[in-house]
Amino acid sequence: MKRSYLGVLILSVILFLNIIFTQKMVHQYFYENYVNTLIFCGLNIMLFPVAWVVYKKLKKA
């Protein structure tokens, strides 16, 4: 199963965005901006299926 550099790069960008959204979510929760906390939480949850689809596509190729 050969991995392409593009696929690894895409999954790395998704992981980087996940880390950023989690950091922003914790920061907004600390300052009691609960609407922004929910927005970043939703973005974080939406990234998981995207990463799953990319991984499945890479696994087939």
C-alpha positions in Angstrom: 0.0 0.0 0.0 1.9 3.0 -1.3 1.1 6.4 0.2 1.2 9.6 -1.9 2.7 12.8 -0.6 -0.4 14.7 -1.5 -2.6 12.5 0.7 -0.2 12.8 3.7 -0.1 16.5 3.2 -3.9 16.8 3.2 -4.2 14.7 6.3 -1.5 16.7 8.0 -3.4 20.0 7.2 -6.6 18.5 8.6 -4.7 17.5 11.8 -3.2 21.0 12.0 -6.7 22.6 11.7 -8.0 20.2 14.3 -5.3 21.3 16.7 -6.0 25.0 16.0 -9.8 24.6 16.4 -9.3 22.8 19.7 -7.0 25.5 21.0 -9.4 28.2 20.0 -12.3 26.3 21.5 -10.6 26.0 24.9 -9.5 29.7 24.7 -13.1 30.9 24.0 -14.5 28.7 26.8 -12.0 30.2 29.2 -13.3 33.7 28.4 -16.9 32.5 28.5 -17.7 33.1 24.8 -19.9 30.1 24.6 -21.2 30.8 21.1 -17.7 30.9 19.7 -16.9 27.7 21.7 -19.8 25.9 20.0 -18.7 27.2 16.6 -15.2 25.9 17.0 -16.5 22.6 18.4 -18.7 22.2 15.4 -15.8 22.9 13.0 -13.7 20.4 14.9 -16.4 17.7 14.6 -16.9 18.5 10.9 -13.2 17.8 10.2 -13.4 14.2 11.4 -15.6 12.9 8.5 -13.5 14.8 6.0 -10.3 13.1 7.3 -12.1 9.8 7.3 -13.1 10.2 3.6 -9.6 11.3 2.6 -8.1 8.3 4.4 -10.5 5.8 2.8 -9.8 7.3 -0.6 -6.0 7.0 0.0 -6.4 3.4 1.2 -8.1 2.4 -2.0 -5.6 4.0 -4.3 
